Amino acid sequence: MTSTERWNEMVRAEHEQSDSMRKENPPVDSWSRFAQQFRADPRRTNDPLLNHLRRLVSSEQVVLDVGAGGGRLALPIALEAKKVIAVEPSPSMCRVLREVAVEFDVRNVEVVESDWLDAEVPEVDLAICCHVLYVIKDIESFVRKLEKHAKRVLVVVYQAPPQSQIYPLWEPVHGVPRLPLPSLPEFLEVLSQLGVDPKVEVVPIERVRGFESIEVAKDQIAQRLYVTPETPEMERLDELLSQVIEEKNGIFAIKGAEKLEPRVVSWQPKS
């Protein structure tokens, strides 16, 4: 099995397991419930990843943000660049992006409401793709299109899957281990197969991700485990949370959770 085939198979298997655990069909727009959480001030200065990316953008550049979400990166980068083209398939995310752009008077952002492989965009100076790849089912086509449309490609990915902190809870709750999504190690293997020798930089993050209260932790972890109220799985989760959640400096986090730090993987396409 090649690296691209292994990537695609990991995504397929994880999605199949998730579908088997859901008690109801997922919404057409899976981000509709969470899109408002992605609102952010484009002029904020306390975001280590954003500060790192700002230094890589100049006022002469046209930048492509693939999987732009609610504009957490696209809008701040637009303040540094000549223009940003934000590609995002979620209607609710696009709505948030447009609303925040109006609120903060950011006018040089073009929103393309489309999946990346279907999007029609011009060639740009820099393509950015931040925390999107984990669920991509055809990784080679996705990467090759990034290379086709940009003079330089910059991908942000964690060293482990974003939900890996709750993977240990799957077996106690569901009776089966969680099948993982691919992340940095698999992506570097994919790039090697595709003949890409990238530069990899670590963006240091001061603390592990957590929750503002035990109630929020329970609600969000239950959603990520596809656990619904008044079920045996919820009873097992209730018992488990008291053992695995700890509070430090006002943040509730899973004991022993690995601190996820963004890796900025960049390269210049050969053609």
MOMOWO-V85970 format. One line per field, one symbol per residue. ss: DSSP state (A for helix, B for strand, O for the rest). psi: psi as a letter, one per 30 degrees, with the letter a starting at -180 (. if undefined). burial: # if it has 16 or more other ideal C-beta (glycine too) atoms within 10 Angstrom, else .. A space follows every 10 residues. Layout:
# MOMOWO-V85970
ss=???
psi=???
burial=???
This chain:
# MOMOWO-V85970
ss=OOAAAAAAAA AAAAAAAAAA AOOOOOOOOO OOOOAAAAOO OOOOOOOAAA AAAAOOOOOO OBBBBBOOOO OOOAAAAAOO OOBBBBBOOO AAAAAAAAAA AAAOOOOOBB BBOOOAAAOO OOOBBBBBBB OOAAAOOOAA AAAAAAAAAB BBBBBBBBOO OOOAAAAAAA AAAAOOOOOO OOOAAAAAAA AAAOOOOOBB BBOOOOOOOO BOOAAAAAAA AAAAOOOOOO OAAAAAAAAA AAAABBBBOO BBBBOOOOOO OBBBBBBOOO O
psi=kleeeeeeee eeeeeeeeef fkflkllejf geffeffgkk jfglggjeee eeeeffklff kkkkjjhfbg geeeeeefff lelkjjkkfj eeeeeeeeee eeeghjfhkk kjjlleffkj llklekkkjj hefegkfiee eeeeeeeegk fkkjkkklfl kegffgeffe eeefgklkkl llbeeeeeee eeeggkjlkk kkjkkellka lfleeeeeee eeeffhkllh leeeeeeeee efffklkkhg kklkkgkkjk kkkjjlljkf .
burial=..##.###.# #..#..##.. .......... #..##..#.# .#....#.## .###.##... ########## ########## #..####### .#######.# #..#.#..#. ###..#..#. #..####### ####.#..## .##.###.## .######### ########## ..##...### ####.##### #.#..#.#.# ..#....#.# #.....##.. ##.####... ..##.##... #..##..... .###..#..# #######.#. .
